[in-house]
């Protein structure tokens, strides 16, 4: 029997080279240098944090997921991002609990990948912030021996942790509560106190540029967030020099990690280009508002989660006109 001249099949007729697992594992690969930078500054404790968060997320995905969901790499990304949002001395049992919560309540309860409303890693981080506010705001200093364990990593569950004496406030905390600035060079190099992902801004930027060039993240979201934060903080600093300037706001805290790896989550960000700009500007405005006028020194987590909740409305409001139809109300 000869091959038919016309073969009729169901759509789609064109296949994309980049699948979901390929995108996810590429993101994981770009996070590896960030994890290495965290280990460089905070030692072996950083690797223990990241390993625990990743193991908890993968375990939760294995228990609650359907089929071969582990293979797409999304659970590993959630675990790594959660670990990067935590201090180096955070008790590991709390980290493990956060990883379970991130997948269980941030992803699986909504129906799995593609259905969650909020970024799972940030939801896990928000849970830990609410449940263990003292431990999650105890910041071990960077530097020292690689093998030195910071904080109370191996505290028993529900036991009162022993707070390491070698701690310090983050640059945002120092400025907000003590009026003390941090040299810009220290912020750029990452030789400051903070979460694991706060000390690798340049590495995160390089990874973000690579993902944008590959088309794995939409550049409008991180660009919109960073431009909004820079413009708004620069304006406030011009009016009141006591307010932090644009460079400080950009390189302090978890802004780079949040803007490039969390806000750009394909599931929890808008699908239209106009909506992405609205989403990004909203995050930027909220970050500056919380940092300058809020009761907390950092606002990236809450800004992204709040805008995640508005994504369905942003998508609806920015839907493009269907070709061949008129705008509502047009004659």
URURSUL-V459006 format. One line per field, one symbol per residue. phi: phi as a letter, one per 30 degrees, with the letter a starting at -180 (. if undefined). psi: psi as a letter, one per 20 degrees, with the letter a starting at -180 (. if undefined). burial: 1 if it has 24 or more other C-alpha atoms within 12 Angstrom, else 0. A space follows every 10 residues. Layout:
phi=???
psi=???
burial=???
This chain:
phi=.ddddcccbd ddcccddcce eddddddedd dedddddddd dciddddddd dddddddddd dddcdcicdd ddiddddedd ddddccddcd edddeddddd deddccbddd jjejcddcdd dddddddddd dbddddcccd ddjidddddc ibecddeidd ddddddbadd edddddcbic dbeedddddi dbdldeddcb eddddddddd ddddidbddd dddddddddd dddddddddb eddddddddd ccicdddddc ccddeddccd ccdddddded dededdeddd ddcddcdbbd eddddddedc eeddeddcdd ddejccddjd c
psi=pqpqhpoprq rqippqhorg hggghggghi ighghggghg hjahhghggg gggggggggh hhgirpclhh iiihhggggg hghijqqhjp phhggghhhg ggggiighhi japiiqhqpg ghghghghgh hmhghikooq qraaqhippq bmhkqqpjqo qopphmrrqr hgggggiikp rpphhhgghj lrqarhiijl ghgggghggg hghijiqohh ghgggggggg gghgghhggo ihqqrggghh jqbkgggghh ighjphhjqq iqgghhgggg ggggghgggg hgiriqhqjg ghgghghghi ghhggghjpq pppirqqpiq .
burial=0000000000 0000000000 0011111101 1111111111 1111111111 1111111111 1101100011 0111111111 1111111111 1111111111 1111111110 0110011111 1111111110 0100111111 1110000111 1111000000 1010001011 1111110000 1100011111 1111111111 1111101110 1100011111 1111111111 1111000000 0011111111 1111111111 1111111111 1101111111 1111111111 1100011111 1111111111 1101100000 0000000000 0
